[in-house]
Amino acid sequence: MLPGCEMPEVGIREGEKLHEIMVTVEDSMTTYEYDKHFIVYPQMVWSERRKPNPSGKKVEEGFSYTSGNNTEWLSVEQIRELLKNLDLEK
């Protein structure tokens, strides 16, 4: 992302993921969608005190969220802008 920087292409490394599943089909039963994220709630609640109170929208049964079906991607320029706002001194 650094303009003018030449980087060697090393290819895929051993153990490197090519595809990632963030929400499985099995997890769709307890997954809720919010404005900018999903929450997969526990399937069992051991204590009434810790019982979740979902306020998002329940996803459809069979839903999954993977690197293969993601529709929102940042451009290089968008990533550069986000990096400019990082406080690297922390």
N, C-alpha and C positions, 0 to 999 in steps of 0.2 A: 504494500500500500504506500510505501515511501516512494514518491516520484523520482524516477531516474535510478532507482536501486535495482541492481541485477541480482537475482537469486537463482541458484541452481535448482533444477527440478529433480527431486530425489525419488519421486514415485511413492507407491504405497508401502508403508512400513509394516513389519510383522505385528499383528495384533491390532492394527488400526481399524477403526470402525468405518464402514462404507455406508451403513444404513443404521438409523437409530429409531427405536420405538419409545415414545414418551408416554403415551397412554395406550394400553392394550385393549383389545376387544373385550376381554374379560373384565377390565376395569371400568368399562362404560356403564356398568350397573350402578356405580357409586361416584361417577364423575360429573362435575358441574362446571359450566363455562361462565367466566366473568369477562369484563371488558378487555383485559390484556393477558389473561392466563386461564388455566384450568386447575381445578383442585380435585384430586382423587381422594375421597374420604374413605376411612376404614370400613371394611365390610361388617365388622362386628364391633359393638360398643360394650366395653366391660364395666363402664360406670356411667350412670346418668349424668354425673357432674361433667364428664368429658364428652358427652354426646354432641356431635357437630350440629350446627344449625345453618345448613346451606341457604344462601340467599341468591345464588346465581341461577342460571338456566340449566336444567338437567339435559345432558346430551342424549341423543337417540341411542337405543340399544344397538350394539354392533359398531358403534363409533370407535375410531382409533385415530391417534395423532402420531404421525411418523415423519421422518425426513423425506419420505417418498410422496406424502400427500400434503405437505406444507405449501401454502400458497403465498406466504409473506416472506420475502427475502430482502435483506438490506443490500443496497449498492455499495461499491467501494467508497463513493463519496459520502454516503450516509454513515458508514463506519468511521471514516476520517473525522466527521463532525462529532460523533459520539466520543471519540478518543480525545478530541481537543478539550472536551468538558471534564475529563478525568483529572482528579487531583492526585498526582503521582507522589506527592510529598507525604501522604498519609501512611 
